[in-house]
Amino acid sequence: MKIKSSFLAVSSIMVQLMFPFLLPGQVDLTPKQYLDRLMKVTPEDVTKPSGDQLPGTPPAHISPQDFLWRDWLKRTGELPPDFDQMPSLPFLPDPLIIDEGGKNIPVETTQQWQMKRSQMMQQTQHWITGTIPPPPGNITVELLEEIEQPAGDGRNN
């Protein structure tokens, strides 16, 4: 089995070296061309609720105005961003450094840490978790029925 897999690996490398034109390279595309290619290769959007959706709940929307991604695309006319122009951040930022417009200030005091912590919480809420709505103020409870069950393991003997 080892010989067969080694042979396949060596053969694959030789084909790539002898016939490099067979390998598709990344082509520079305009945002519109990229979007057109993306629309061709992505499957049609789901128009029915998913199988794991709770009964009686409305189907998920990608935004309050749009049910499908294609609906959002038609409404907004957005194009993909120029990924080459976007900043590259290969690592997470250092939580003990305050970035003030290029000046990296180390966190040394409790006050600085509270400020940095607040910034991290705001960014996490904005980019990852989203906001939590306030608790509703109009909830009332009315006891409709009360049933007593015998003590024990819950089984009727």
Secondary structure, 3 states (H helix, E strand, C coil): CHHHHHHHHHHHHHHHHHCHHHCCCCCCCCHHHHHHHHHHHCCCCCCCCCCCCCCCCCCCCCCCCCCCHHHHHHHHCCCCCCHHHCCCCCCCCCCCEEEECCEEEECCCHHHHHHHHHHHHHHHHHHHHCCCCCCCCCCCCCCCCCCCCCCCCCCCC
